[in-house]
Structure formats: C-alpha cells, structure tokens
Amino acid sequence: MFKLINQTVPVQPNTVERCSWHAGTYGVKTAFHANAMKIGKPVFKAMGKDGPDYISSDCALAGHPIAQGMAQDGLPAAKLAHPLSLVRIAYGLE
C-alpha cells in the first residue's frame, strides 16, 4: 500500500502476535475481567516495551483492555488508534 502512495514515512512497528484474551465480551464481563487481564499481561508488556506513541489492534474489542493493562502494569501511556487511522496519521492526514 505504501508503494501505491509513492511516499516514504518513518515508522517503527512492533507487531505482537498474541491474543489479549478478551474473546468478544468475555474479558469485559465482571466475572471474567480479572482473569482476562491476567492472561493478557504478556500482550500488555510486549505492546509497551518500546514506549510506543500509539497502540492498535486488529481486534476491535482488544484496544481498550490493552491500554488499561499497560497502565496497570506501569508501562508508558500510548494513544489508542484504529489501524487505518495510523496510516492517516503517518502520512500527516490528521
């Protein structure tokens, strides 16, 4: 896609290929939330390890719990953005 735009932008992606364990509504239900946050810890740590400016997920429900988990683990705060919004931001089309 970037070749189609014919412009180079500086990005340093950190891809984390692991489930955050929110499985639809499972992780937001009171009865399961603490367990989902515990199981998702490796994702939170991996997402925050490089102090990103933004975080994103291809899972529509996982972004907010990831941001919450990063905050609970004392990791640097990062803005949450949709993956397509990151392309817009990278090209200065804010």
Buried (B, 14 or more C-beta within 10 A) or exposed (E): EEEEEEEEEEEEEEEBEEEBBBBEEBBBEEEBBEEBBEBBBBBBBBBBEEEBEBBBBEBEBBBBBBBBBBBEEEBEEBEBBEEEBBBEBBEEEE
